[in-house]
Amino acid sequence: MPLVNDADILNRVGNTPLVDLDSLSHDGVKYFAKLEGHNPFGSVKDRAVFWMIKDGEDRGILKKDKSIIIEPTSGNTGIALTGIANVLGYKVEIVIPDKVSNETKDIIRNLGAKVFETSDDLCPKVGAGTDQSIALATSIASSRPDTYYSPNQYANEANFMGHYVGTGPEIWKQTDGKVTHFFTGVGTGGTITGIGTFLKEKNPDVRIIGCQPQQNHLIQGWRNFEESAKPDLFLKRESVVDDWVSIDNDEAFSVVGEVFRKDHLLISPSSAAVYACMKKYSVQDDACVVGIFADDGRKFKSVYAKQNVMTEDEFDSSLKSAKHMSELAY
Ligand SMILES: Cc1ncc(COP(=O)(O)O)c(C=O)c1O
């Protein structure tokens, strides 16, 4: 049974660990991963969702016992929304591309959301008429505007704020202000703009580096800007990004085993993509490099088996011995 009736769960959003990546750190250069899988519903999206729901309540748009929350998402936002809405007593409907891993869809269903599947690419594309999941969510929401509330993570400033007042300051404190390079992928842009803006206010020399997956990629939660328009939230502060690193599916999947053997972490595809970007990017001798590991590997057994990253048996035994697997609220 999911542990979703405990309001203390919400106190566990944020304050995630920053761990040393022994496999990359060398001489004077230090590499760290910010393990967002330690949020109660298992990903970086708990932060954005917590802030967006609170903001909806504060502005009186989201009403207890009346509103239904609806959102198009490629996975983690759906899990976070359903989990946090359960704690706070809201109903949730999630519109999700059918390519998202079955484990992800099962978690959302088991947490109690009504799920609509669409035959989209992995990440909902932003832009009128380009994406079925956004179109379907918008059409359902507009049919009963007094009942439905869509946080719209692609434009919601509260998504940015969760990182500007939370994740950014945490990274600054956890590195004693020594961070020189910050890496993350981009879905809505809340993570990169929120953290990037905060870190640059503290030290304008910090380099903010975005990770770009290939077109038609398999990195759940990310978007490629050639095949999908940039979200409004990202566009508002895109100048915070100093540099981009491109990464293809094979490069990302190829490091999953290496990170398990050397760092004892069972990482997700997007964390693998961040790791691979950090690995191939040149930094100076005294650099302090931080990457976002947006969730952990536990939802990706079927994806890793299909992509020949590891067999299901190898996955099960890795899961048993992996370090830093958090206790989830479901
Ligand atoms: C799985 C996953 N979801 C979401 C994000 C970040 O998303 P956003 O740009 O929406 O903050 C990342 C970033 O690395 C990610 O890896």
The ligand as an ORCA input file, in Angstrom:
! r2SCAN-3c Opt
* xyz 0 1
  C      14.294     12.745    -15.868
  C      14.339     14.230    -15.840
  N      13.240     14.905    -15.681
  C      13.279     16.268    -15.644
  C      14.452     16.968    -15.737
  C      14.501     18.453    -15.673
  O      13.405     18.947    -16.163
  P      13.012     20.425    -16.213
  O      13.803     21.074    -17.283
  O      11.576     20.286    -16.556
  O      13.203     21.079    -14.894
  C      15.559     16.314    -15.910
  C      16.784     17.067    -15.997
  O      17.845     16.518    -16.018
  C      15.509     14.917    -15.971
  O      16.629     14.233    -16.160
*
